[in-house]
Amino acid sequence: MDQAISFSSALSRLETALDRLERAAGNAEAADTDNVALITLEAERDLLQLKHRRLLQSTERAVADLDALIASAGR
């Protein structure tokens, strides 16, 4: 149960960080004053999206494993 809460918490934090980076990238594009800052923000956003995708995949695998264990215990 604690792992499910940890996954949920980590997922929520990643989604919040992605939202903040998206807003920051939008503001940087609007200002268009520092191209390096924009590139850095986009790279950080891409990295967080990758981590987010991996966390989702890991969570989906964990849920599938739990479903299999529950199904095998019910036999």
C-alpha positions in Angstrom: 0.0 0.0 0.0 2.8 2.4 0.8 4.3 1.8 -2.6 1.0 2.8 -4.3 1.0 6.0 -2.2 4.6 6.6 -3.1 3.9 6.1 -6.9 0.9 8.4 -6.6 2.8 11.0 -4.8 5.8 10.9 -7.2 3.4 11.0 -10.2 1.7 14.0 -8.8 5.0 15.8 -8.1 6.2 15.1 -11.7 3.0 16.4 -13.2 3.2 19.5 -11.1 6.8 20.0 -12.2 5.9 19.5 -15.8 3.1 22.1 -15.6 5.5 24.6 -14.1 8.1 23.9 -16.8 5.5 24.3 -19.5 4.4 27.7 -18.1 8.0 28.8 -17.7 8.8 27.7 -21.3 5.8 29.6 -22.5 6.9 32.7 -20.7 10.4 32.4 -22.0 9.1 32.1 -25.6 7.0 35.1 -25.1 9.9 37.1 -23.8 12.4 35.5 -26.2 15.3 37.2 -24.4 17.5 34.3 -23.5 17.6 31.4 -26.0 19.9 29.4 -23.7 17.4 29.6 -20.9 14.6 28.3 -23.2 16.7 25.4 -24.4 17.6 24.5 -20.8 13.9 24.6 -19.8 12.9 22.5 -22.7 15.6 19.9 -21.9 14.5 19.8 -18.3 10.9 19.4 -19.4 11.9 16.6 -21.8 13.8 14.8 -19.0 10.8 15.1 -16.6 8.5 13.8 -19.3 10.7 10.8 -19.7 10.8 10.2 -16.0 7.0 10.6 -15.9 6.6 8.1 -18.7 8.9 5.6 -17.0 7.0 6.0 -13.7 3.7 5.4 -15.4 5.1 2.3 -17.1 6.5 1.0 -13.8 3.2 1.6 -12.1 1.3 -0.2 -14.8 3.7 -3.2 -14.5 3.2 -3.2 -10.7 -0.5 -3.1 -11.0 -0.4 -6.0 -13.6 1.8 -8.0 -11.2 -0.6 -7.4 -8.4 -3.6 -8.4 -10.5 -1.7 -11.6 -11.4 -0.9 -12.4 -7.8 -4.5 -11.7 -6.7 -5.8 -13.9 -9.6 -3.4 -16.8 -8.7 -4.3 -16.5 -5.0 -8.0 -16.8 -5.8 -7.7 -20.1 -7.5 
